[in-house]
């Protein structure tokens, strides 16, 4: 899972603790970690869901202004048959 540096910085600062991914095959699992430029990212939980189920609260936790802002971002992402909500945090 590739994450942009700006997103990693927002996660590290605590502004973001949820990310969304649409893919054909997940590359992370709950309880796992991901080595990034800013340190070790912990995958707290993963929930399979529909993009239509994203709430304003989830969109804001992911760094978006609201659901329409999230939708604009989603429209730029590659297609995939699996959509997941992933809770993340950097390890100390």
N, CA, C and O atoms as CSV, one atom per row, in Angstrom:
chain,resi,resn,atom,element,x,y,z
A,1,UNK,N,N,0.861,-1.165,0.000
A,1,UNK,CA,C,0.000,0.000,0.000
A,1,UNK,C,C,0.904,1.222,0.000
A,1,UNK,O,O,1.689,1.415,0.928
A,2,UNK,N,N,0.801,2.035,-1.016
A,2,UNK,CA,C,1.580,3.263,-1.107
A,2,UNK,C,C,0.779,4.430,-0.552
A,2,UNK,O,O,-0.377,4.640,-0.920
A,3,UNK,N,N,1.406,5.180,0.331
A,3,UNK,CA,C,0.760,6.347,0.922
A,3,UNK,C,C,1.626,7.567,0.665
A,3,UNK,O,O,2.844,7.522,0.843
A,4,UNK,N,N,0.999,8.654,0.249
A,4,UNK,CA,C,1.732,9.886,-0.017
A,4,UNK,C,C,2.283,10.465,1.282
A,4,UNK,O,O,1.715,10.274,2.358
A,5,UNK,N,N,3.404,11.178,1.155
A,5,UNK,CA,C,4.079,11.748,2.316
A,5,UNK,C,C,3.155,12.671,3.112
A,5,UNK,O,O,3.168,12.637,4.343
A,6,UNK,N,N,2.362,13.487,2.439
A,6,UNK,CA,C,1.448,14.403,3.144
A,6,UNK,C,C,0.454,13.621,4.000
A,6,UNK,O,O,0.146,14.035,5.118
A,7,UNK,N,N,-0.048,12.506,3.495
A,7,UNK,CA,C,-0.975,11.671,4.270
A,7,UNK,C,C,-0.250,11.048,5.461
A,7,UNK,O,O,-0.790,11.013,6.566
A,8,UNK,N,N,0.958,10.562,5.242
A,8,UNK,CA,C,1.731,9.991,6.350
A,8,UNK,C,C,1.957,11.024,7.448
A,8,UNK,O,O,1.864,10.707,8.634
A,9,UNK,N,N,2.254,12.255,7.051
A,9,UNK,CA,C,2.458,13.324,8.033
A,9,UNK,C,C,1.180,13.598,8.819
A,9,UNK,O,O,1.229,13.819,10.029
A,10,UNK,N,N,0.024,13.584,8.127
A,10,UNK,CA,C,-1.260,13.789,8.814
A,10,UNK,C,C,-1.571,12.654,9.781
A,10,UNK,O,O,-2.138,12.885,10.849
A,11,UNK,N,N,-1.202,11.428,9.414
A,11,UNK,CA,C,-1.412,10.293,10.318
A,11,UNK,C,C,-0.499,10.440,11.530
A,11,UNK,O,O,-0.932,10.251,12.667
A,12,UNK,N,N,0.750,10.773,11.286
A,12,UNK,CA,C,1.715,10.909,12.387
A,12,UNK,C,C,1.306,12.013,13.361
A,12,UNK,O,O,1.501,11.881,14.569
A,13,UNK,N,N,0.739,13.099,12.839
A,13,UNK,CA,C,0.333,14.217,13.698
A,13,UNK,C,C,-0.998,13.955,14.407
A,13,UNK,O,O,-1.374,14.702,15.310
A,14,UNK,N,N,-1.707,12.906,14.007
A,14,UNK,CA,C,-2.987,12.577,14.629
A,14,UNK,C,C,-4.188,13.190,13.925
A,14,UNK,O,O,-5.319,13.011,14.378
A,15,UNK,N,N,-3.972,13.904,12.836
A,15,UNK,CA,C,-5.093,14.502,12.096
A,15,UNK,C,C,-5.916,13.444,11.364
A,15,UNK,O,O,-7.115,13.625,11.152
A,16,UNK,N,N,-5.277,12.344,10.981
A,16,UNK,CA,C,-5.927,11.271,10.222
A,16,UNK,C,C,-5.687,9.953,10.945
A,16,UNK,O,O,-4.562,9.656,11.346
A,17,UNK,N,N,-6.748,9.160,11.113
A,17,UNK,CA,C,-6.572,7.829,11.682
A,17,UNK,C,C,-7.369,6.759,10.931
A,17,UNK,O,O,-7.451,5.610,11.365
A,18,UNK,N,N,-7.954,7.158,9.798
A,18,UNK,CA,C,-8.683,6.236,8.932
A,18,UNK,C,C,-8.249,6.497,7.498
A,18,UNK,O,O,-8.120,7.646,7.077
A,19,UNK,N,N,-8.026,5.425,6.758
A,19,UNK,CA,C,-7.782,5.559,5.322
A,19,UNK,C,C,-8.708,4.584,4.605
A,19,UNK,O,O,-9.161,3.597,5.184
A,20,UNK,N,N,-8.976,4.873,3.358
A,20,UNK,CA,C,-9.827,4.015,2.546
A,20,UNK,C,C,-9.020,3.496,1.369
A,20,UNK,O,O,-8.172,4.200,0.821
A,21,UNK,N,N,-9.295,2.253,0.989
A,21,UNK,CA,C,-8.646,1.661,-0.163
A,21,UNK,C,C,-9.663,0.867,-0.959
A,21,UNK,O,O,-10.567,0.233,-0.414
A,22,UNK,N,N,-9.479,0.927,-2.281
A,22,UNK,CA,C,-10.273,0.107,-3.206
A,22,UNK,C,C,-9.244,-0.689,-4.003
A,22,UNK,O,O,-8.385,-0.114,-4.672
A,23,UNK,N,N,-9.336,-1.999,-3.926
A,23,UNK,CA,C,-8.350,-2.833,-4.592
A,23,UNK,C,C,-8.913,-4.207,-4.922
A,23,UNK,O,O,-10.006,-4.567,-4.485
A,24,UNK,N,N,-8.157,-4.961,-5.693
A,24,UNK,CA,C,-8.570,-6.313,-6.047
A,24,UNK,C,C,-8.123,-7.323,-5.002
A,24,UNK,O,O,-8.773,-8.347,-4.793
A,25,UNK,N,N,-7.002,-7.021,-4.348
A,25,UNK,CA,C,-6.461,-7.909,-3.326
A,25,UNK,C,C,-5.812,-7.051,-2.247
A,25,UNK,O,O,-4.917,-6.265,-2.556
A,26,UNK,N,N,-6.231,-7.176,-1.010
A,26,UNK,CA,C,-5.642,-6.357,0.050
A,26,UNK,C,C,-4.156,-6.671,0.230
A,26,UNK,O,O,-3.723,-7.808,0.042
A,27,UNK,N,N,-3.391,-5.657,0.594
A,27,UNK,CA,C,-1.958,-5.848,0.814
A,27,UNK,C,C,-1.577,-5.654,2.279
A,27,UNK,O,O,-0.399,-5.737,2.626
A,28,UNK,N,N,-2.555,-5.399,3.136
A,28,UNK,CA,C,-2.313,-5.276,4.576
A,28,UNK,C,C,-3.372,-6.079,5.312
A,28,UNK,O,O,-4.423,-6.407,4.762
A,29,UNK,N,N,-3.069,-6.392,6.583
A,29,UNK,CA,C,-4.047,-7.128,7.389
A,29,UNK,C,C,-4.066,-6.557,8.800
A,29,UNK,O,O,-3.079,-5.972,9.245
A,30,UNK,N,N,-5.186,-6.721,9.509
A,30,UNK,CA,C,-5.297,-6.188,10.871
A,30,UNK,C,C,-4.185,-6.744,11.758
A,30,UNK,O,O,-3.862,-7.931,11.706
A,31,UNK,N,N,-3.610,-5.864,12.567
A,31,UNK,CA,C,-2.528,-6.268,13.447
A,31,UNK,C,C,-1.161,-6.206,12.794
A,31,UNK,O,O,-0.138,-6.356,13.462
A,32,UNK,N,N,-1.145,-5.985,11.483
A,32,UNK,CA,C,0.118,-5.904,10.762
A,32,UNK,C,C,0.713,-4.505,10.824
A,32,UNK,O,O,0.119,-3.589,11.393
A,33,UNK,N,N,1.881,-4.354,10.236
A,33,UNK,CA,C,2.547,-3.064,10.175
A,33,UNK,C,C,3.021,-2.808,8.755
A,33,UNK,O,O,3.116,-3.718,7.931
A,34,UNK,N,N,3.309,-1.563,8.502
A,34,UNK,CA,C,3.787,-1.143,7.193
A,34,UNK,C,C,4.950,-0.185,7.412
A,34,UNK,O,O,4.794,0.836,8.082
A,35,UNK,N,N,6.105,-0.500,6.858
A,35,UNK,CA,C,7.269,0.370,6.988
A,35,UNK,C,C,7.108,1.542,6.020
A,35,UNK,O,O,6.901,1.340,4.823
A,36,UNK,N,N,7.203,2.765,6.540
A,36,UNK,CA,C,7.046,3.969,5.714
A,36,UNK,C,C,8.240,4.896,5.911
A,36,UNK,O,O,9.114,4.626,6.736
A,37,UNK,N,N,8.272,5.968,5.166
A,37,UNK,CA,C,9.333,6.968,5.285
A,37,UNK,C,C,9.366,7.622,6.660
A,37,UNK,O,O,10.408,8.119,7.086
A,38,UNK,N,N,8.224,7.624,7.360
A,38,UNK,CA,C,8.126,8.298,8.654
A,38,UNK,C,C,8.133,7.341,9.841
A,38,UNK,O,O,8.016,7.775,10.987
A,39,UNK,N,N,8.268,6.068,9.580
A,39,UNK,CA,C,8.273,5.100,10.670
A,39,UNK,C,C,7.329,3.945,10.407
A,39,UNK,O,O,6.853,3.756,9.287
A,40,UNK,N,N,7.065,3.182,11.443
A,40,UNK,CA,C,6.248,1.985,11.335
A,40,UNK,C,C,4.769,2.319,11.552
A,40,UNK,O,O,4.378,2.800,12.615
A,41,UNK,N,N,3.966,2.057,10.536
A,41,UNK,CA,C,2.530,2.314,10.581
A,41,UNK,C,C,1.818,1.035,11.010
A,41,UNK,O,O,2.015,-0.023,10.411
A,42,UNK,N,N,1.008,1.133,12.029
A,42,UNK,CA,C,0.268,-0.007,12.557
A,42,UNK,C,C,-1.122,-0.054,11.931
A,42,UNK,O,O,-1.816,0.961,11.870
A,43,UNK,N,N,-1.523,-1.227,11.469
A,43,UNK,CA,C,-2.858,-1.447,10.911
A,43,UNK,C,C,-3.737,-1.946,12.052
A,43,UNK,O,O,-3.659,-3.109,12.448
A,44,UNK,N,N,-4.574,-1.056,12.575
A,44,UNK,CA,C,-5.390,-1.370,13.744
A,44,UNK,C,C,-6.579,-2.265,13.413
A,44,UNK,O,O,-6.817,-3.268,14.088
A,45,UNK,N,N,-7.317,-1.901,12.381
A,45,UNK,CA,C,-8.474,-2.703,11.989
A,45,UNK,C,C,-8.791,-2.457,10.525
A,45,UNK,O,O,-8.421,-1.433,9.950
A,46,UNK,N,N,-9.485,-3.420,9.939
A,46,UNK,CA,C,-9.912,-3.316,8.539
A,46,UNK,C,C,-11.370,-3.753,8.475
A,46,UNK,O,O,-11.742,-4.804,8.996
A,47,UNK,N,N,-12.182,-2.934,7.832
A,47,UNK,CA,C,-13.600,-3.239,7.676
A,47,UNK,C,C,-13.957,-3.223,6.198
A,47,UNK,O,O,-13.751,-2.219,5.517
A,48,UNK,N,N,-14.495,-4.338,5.699
A,48,UNK,CA,C,-15.025,-4.379,4.336
A,48,UNK,C,C,-16.325,-3.583,4.331
A,48,UNK,O,O,-17.159,-3.734,5.224
A,49,UNK,N,N,-16.486,-2.747,3.332
A,49,UNK,CA,C,-17.701,-1.944,3.259
A,49,UNK,C,C,-17.903,-1.444,1.837
A,49,UNK,O,O,-17.089,-1.713,0.953
A,50,UNK,N,N,-18.960,-0.736,1.630
A,50,UNK,CA,C,-19.235,-0.081,0.354
A,50,UNK,C,C,-18.840,1.389,0.482
A,50,UNK,O,O,-19.006,1.989,1.544
A,51,UNK,N,N,-18.326,1.958,-0.580
A,51,UNK,CA,C,-17.999,3.385,-0.573
A,51,UNK,C,C,-19.236,4.218,-0.283
A,51,UNK,O,O,-19.125,5.332,0.229
A,52,UNK,N,N,-20.415,3.695,-0.602
A,52,UNK,CA,C,-21.670,4.408,-0.334
A,52,UNK,C,C,-21.968,4.517,1.160
A,52,UNK,O,O,-22.796,5.331,1.569
A,53,UNK,N,N,-21.302,3.706,1.973
A,53,UNK,CA,C,-21.539,3.707,3.418
A,53,UNK,C,C,-20.639,4.671,4.184
A,53,UNK,O,O,-20.763,4.790,5.403
A,54,UNK,N,N,-19.741,5.356,3.493
A,54,UNK,CA,C,-18.836,6.293,4.165
A,54,UNK,C,C,-19.645,7.479,4.691
A,54,UNK,O,O,-20.413,8.096,3.953
A,55,UNK,N,N,-19.463,7.784,5.967
A,55,UNK,CA,C,-20.168,8.894,6.603
A,55,UNK,C,C,-19.296,10.143,6.608
A,55,UNK,O,O,-18.097,10.071,6.338
A,56,UNK,N,N,-19.902,11.287,6.915
A,56,UNK,CA,C,-19.125,12.514,7.048
A,56,UNK,C,C,-18.059,12.360,8.135
A,56,UNK,O,O,-16.938,12.846,7.984
A,57,UNK,N,N,-18.414,11.682,9.230
A,57,UNK,CA,C,-17.450,11.484,10.325
A,57,UNK,C,C,-16.246,10.676,9.842
A,57,UNK,O,O,-15.105,11.023,10.148
A,58,UNK,N,N,-16.493,9.603,9.090
A,58,UNK,CA,C,-15.384,8.811,8.550
A,58,UNK,C,C,-14.570,9.615,7.552
A,58,UNK,O,O,-13.340,9.562,7.565
A,59,UNK,N,N,-15.245,10.357,6.690
A,59,UNK,CA,C,-14.537,11.178,5.701
A,59,UNK,C,C,-13.612,12.172,6.403
A,59,UNK,O,O,-12.473,12.367,5.979
A,60,UNK,N,N,-14.091,12.791,7.460
A,60,UNK,CA,C,-13.268,13.752,8.203
A,60,UNK,C,C,-12.102,13.056,8.895
A,60,UNK,O,O,-10.996,13.598,8.919
A,61,UNK,N,N,-12.320,11.880,9.451
A,61,UNK,CA,C,-11.226,11.125,10.089
A,61,UNK,C,C,-10.156,10.742,9.074
A,61,UNK,O,O,-8.997,10.533,9.432
A,62,UNK,N,N,-10.554,10.652,7.802
A,62,UNK,CA,C,-9.614,10.320,6.726
A,62,UNK,C,C,-8.988,11.567,6.091
A,62,UNK,O,O,-8.217,11.464,5.137
A,63,UNK,N,N,-9.326,12.746,6.630
A,63,UNK,CA,C,-8.707,13.973,6.140
A,63,UNK,C,C,-9.480,14.717,5.073
A,63,UNK,O,O,-8.988,15.696,4.512
A,64,UNK,N,N,-10.686,14.261,4.788
A,64,UNK,CA,C,-11.517,14.936,3.792
A,64,UNK,C,C,-12.443,15.931,4.482
A,64,UNK,O,O,-12.728,15.806,5.673
A,65,UNK,N,N,-12.906,16.916,3.724
A,65,UNK,CA,C,-13.816,17.930,4.264
A,65,UNK,C,C,-15.173,17.319,4.596
A,65,UNK,O,O,-15.777,17.623,5.624
A,66,UNK,N,N,-15.640,16.441,3.690
A,66,UNK,CA,C,-16.953,15.815,3.827
A,66,UNK,C,C,-17.047,14.666,2.822
A,66,UNK,O,O,-16.073,14.368,2.131
A,67,UNK,N,N,-18.196,14.031,2.737
A,67,UNK,CA,C,-18.370,12.900,1.818
A,67,UNK,C,C,-18.183,13.311,0.352
A,67,UNK,O,O,-17.519,12.579,-0.382
A,68,UNK,N,N,-18.732,14.445,-0.115
A,68,UNK,CA,C,-18.479,14.823,-1.511
A,68,UNK,C,C,-16.981,14.995,-1.820
A,68,UNK,O,O,-16.529,14.641,-2.909
A,69,UNK,N,N,-16.222,15.533,-0.872
A,69,UNK,CA,C,-14.777,15.663,-1.047
A,69,UNK,C,C,-14.127,14.281,-1.153
A,69,UNK,O,O,-13.246,14.066,-1.986
A,70,UNK,N,N,-14.563,13.348,-0.307
A,70,UNK,CA,C,-14.093,11.967,-0.373
A,70,UNK,C,C,-14.421,11.365,-1.731
A,70,UNK,O,O,-13.573,10.711,-2.339
A,71,UNK,N,N,-15.647,11.580,-2.215
A,71,UNK,CA,C,-16.082,11.026,-3.508
A,71,UNK,C,C,-15.213,11.527,-4.666
A,71,UNK,O,O,-14.886,10.768,-5.578
A,72,UNK,N,N,-14.839,12.821,-4.619
A,72,UNK,CA,C,-13.950,13.371,-5.658
A,72,UNK,C,C,-12.634,12.615,-5.678
A,72,UNK,O,O,-12.130,12.261,-6.744
A,73,UNK,N,N,-12.077,12.368,-4.499
A,73,UNK,CA,C,-10.832,11.620,-4.399
A,73,UNK,C,C,-11.020,10.193,-4.918
A,73,UNK,O,O,-10.193,9.692,-5.680
A,74,UNK,N,N,-12.108,9.541,-4.503
A,74,UNK,CA,C,-12.352,8.158,-4.905
A,74,UNK,C,C,-12.444,8.025,-6.421
A,74,UNK,O,O,-11.993,7.030,-6.988
A,75,UNK,N,N,-13.024,9.021,-7.074
A,75,UNK,CA,C,-13.154,8.986,-8.533
A,75,UNK,C,C,-11.803,9.001,-9.240
A,75,UNK,O,O,-11.719,8.627,-10.410
A,76,UNK,N,N,-10.752,9.426,-8.556
A,76,UNK,CA,C,-9.415,9.448,-9.166
A,76,UNK,C,C,-8.643,8.152,-8.917
A,76,UNK,O,O,-7.580,7.943,-9.503
A,77,UNK,N,N,-9.167,7.285,-8.056
A,77,UNK,CA,C,-8.479,6.049,-7.696
A,77,UNK,C,C,-8.785,4.938,-8.689
A,77,UNK,O,O,-9.819,4.943,-9.357
A,78,UNK,N,N,-7.858,3.983,-8.772
A,78,UNK,CA,C,-8.064,2.848,-9.669
A,78,UNK,C,C,-9.248,2.012,-9.197
A,78,UNK,O,O,-9.627,2.043,-8.026
A,79,UNK,N,N,-9.810,1.279,-10.121
A,79,UNK,CA,C,-10.957,0.421,-9.808
A,79,UNK,C,C,-10.496,-0.791,-9.008
A,79,UNK,O,O,-9.331,-1.182,-9.073
A,80,UNK,N,N,-11.395,-1.365,-8.276
A,80,UNK,CA,C,-11.141,-2.589,-7.525
A,80,UNK,C,C,-12.469,-3.132,-7.043
A,80,UNK,O,O,-13.441,-2.388,-6.913
A,81,UNK,N,N,-12.513,-4.421,-6.779
A,81,UNK,CA,C,-13.788,-5.012,-6.375
A,81,UNK,C,C,-13.937,-5.101,-4.856
A,81,UNK,O,O,-14.945,-5.607,-4.363
A,82,UNK,N,N,-12.944,-4.615,-4.113
A,82,UNK,CA,C,-12.994,-4.647,-2.662
A,82,UNK,C,C,-12.732,-3.247,-2.129
A,82,UNK,O,O,-11.734,-2.622,-2.488
A,83,UNK,N,N,-13.618,-2.753,-1.278
A,83,UNK,CA,C,-13.454,-1.427,-0.677
A,83,UNK,C,C,-13.325,-1.623,0.822
A,83,UNK,O,O,-14.144,-2.306,1.436
A,84,UNK,N,N,-12.289,-1.019,1.418
A,84,UNK,CA,C,-12.054,-1.210,2.840
A,84,UNK,C,C,-11.774,0.098,3.563
A,84,UNK,O,O,-11.176,1.028,3.022
A,85,UNK,N,N,-12.228,0.126,4.800
A,85,UNK,CA,C,-11.948,1.203,5.750
A,85,UNK,C,C,-10.866,0.666,6.680
A,85,UNK,O,O,-11.042,-0.388,7.292
A,86,UNK,N,N,-9.741,1.388,6.791
A,86,UNK,CA,C,-8.596,0.895,7.540
A,86,UNK,C,C,-8.234,1.910,8.623
A,86,UNK,O,O,-7.959,3.072,8.323
A,87,UNK,N,N,-8.234,1.474,9.867
A,87,UNK,CA,C,-7.805,2.340,10.972
A,87,UNK,C,C,-6.301,2.163,11.170
A,87,UNK,O,O,-5.803,1.039,11.238
A,88,UNK,N,N,-5.580,3.288,11.261
A,88,UNK,CA,C,-4.120,3.260,11.309
A,88,UNK,C,C,-3.585,4.186,12.399
A,88,UNK,O,O,-4.280,5.087,12.868
A,89,UNK,N,N,-2.335,3.943,12.790
A,89,UNK,CA,C,-1.623,4.814,13.733
A,89,UNK,C,C,-0.142,4.470,13.627
A,89,UNK,O,O,0.224,3.340,13.305
A,90,UNK,N,N,0.705,5.464,13.903
A,90,UNK,CA,C,2.129,5.180,13.935
A,90,UNK,C,C,2.487,4.576,15.277
A,90,UNK,O,O,1.938,4.956,16.311
A,91,UNK,N,N,3.419,3.626,15.249
A,91,UNK,CA,C,3.895,3.021,16.487
A,91,UNK,C,C,4.917,3.952,17.125
A,91,UNK,O,O,5.669,4.636,16.431
A,92,UNK,N,N,4.936,3.972,18.441
A,92,UNK,CA,C,5.893,4.826,19.161
A,92,UNK,C,C,7.258,4.194,19.200
A,92,UNK,O,O,8.189,4.769,19.764
